[in-house]
Amino acid sequence: MQASITLKAGKERPLLRRHPWVYSNAIERVDGKIYPGATVQVLSHEGKFIAKGLYSPTSQIRVRVLTWDEGKTIDHAFFKERISKALAHRAQWVKNTNAIRLIFGESDGLPGLVVDQYADTLVCQFLFVGMEHWKEAIVQALVQQTACKTVVERSDAAVRAREGLEPHVGALFGQMPEAPINVNECGVLYSVDVVHGHKTGFYIDQRDSRHLLSELSNDKEVLNMFCYTGGFSLAALKGGAKHVTSVDSSGEALAMAQRQMLLNGFDERRATWIDSDAFAVLTQLRKEEKQFDIVVLDPPKFAPSSHHLDKALRAYKEINRAGMQLLKPGGLLFTFSCSGAVDSALFERTIAMASAEAMAHSGNTSMDFRLMQRLSSGADHPLLTSFPEGDYLKGLLLQRL
């Protein structure tokens, strides 16, 4: 008998809209042989088939759906097919880079799996016990279908603990890289530390916004806050920025950024690197009445969960008010949130409040901001209308009037 879960009455509605998560409080009973990563059928309260997914006994998300097709078998061939479709999408839509997100979890029908490509190295994150169960099949399919020489696992995110999994970092195929990997993104060279860097080593999701910044930076004075290893900074220098001031509290990240600047042959005199707290620097720049043509605010995740929401919104408002006050008339603000708990509407309301406070604090009643463009991740981070949780990165391009 195949394992199954039966839902409480009425709890099938999200699944019928093809949302891929079944929460523990939606389940009435579990039947059959069950274990971490087991394939289960999801049945309505009346016993009607709805979907097939993988079971997690410890997570609040008890089942993550793989298919709504009752005739589909979950086996090695299934994962090969899903990976093939994901790779085909990137081949069609992603150009001018060899740093690409190949698998984006639920949005590619492979929940809890992230795979990033850096040149001929793949970096995987298995964030769900179901994907952990099928790890060997997934790695085999990736090796067969790509030209990779190395597959590295970076399953060290805190979310694994909720799945009952220990963190794991190591080589799944080939040898662990002994040095950062150089990749080319729209003509800019970046060095990616896939072993120790944030996430899988680099923020691939900001590629489109970095390219836009590059196109707008010629002869501009740019301020890049929370710069990490200088992704936006290097893009601005590539675009001909007159000078870029970059701020981060990690001296190690700034050292990597400066090495990348030399790798690209950029003039060191066009860049200043500040190792300090971003909030303190914003305050000091305001006191010094500094102004810039472009300000970039790409902070870390201020709201890891909804419990941190109020504090996060205050932080977003504070940094954006300060950033706006540092803009010259006609200047541009690139501002972002990667907090999943902050949706697009809430982020935009927060930015609107920041602009009102910026005007009030400056005493300049003519100060206002025009929304030029909404920004998000690229085509290698596809979004499903049925899975809004995938839309974690929000960005705005504003112009000071």
Secondary structure, 3 states (H helix, E strand, C coil): CCCEEEECCCCCHHHHCCCCEEEHHHEEEEECCCCCCCEEEEECCCCCEEEEEEECCCCCEEEEEEECCCCCCCCHHHHHHHHHHHHHHHHHHCCCECEEEEEEHHHHCCCCEEEEEECCEEEEEECCHHHHHCHHHHHHHHHHHCCCCEEEEEECCCHHHHCCCCCEEEEEECCCCCCCEEEEECCEEEEECCCCCCCCCCCHHHHHHHHHHHHHCCCCEEEEECCCCCHHHHHHHHCCCCEEEEEECCHHHHHHHHHHHHHCCCCHHHEEEEECCHHHHHHHHHHCCCCEEEEEECCCCCCCCHHHHHHHHHHHHHHHHHHHHCEEEEEEEEEEECCCCCCHHHHHHHHHHHHHHHHHHHCCCCCCEEEEEEECCCCCCCCCCCCHHHCCCEEEEEEEC
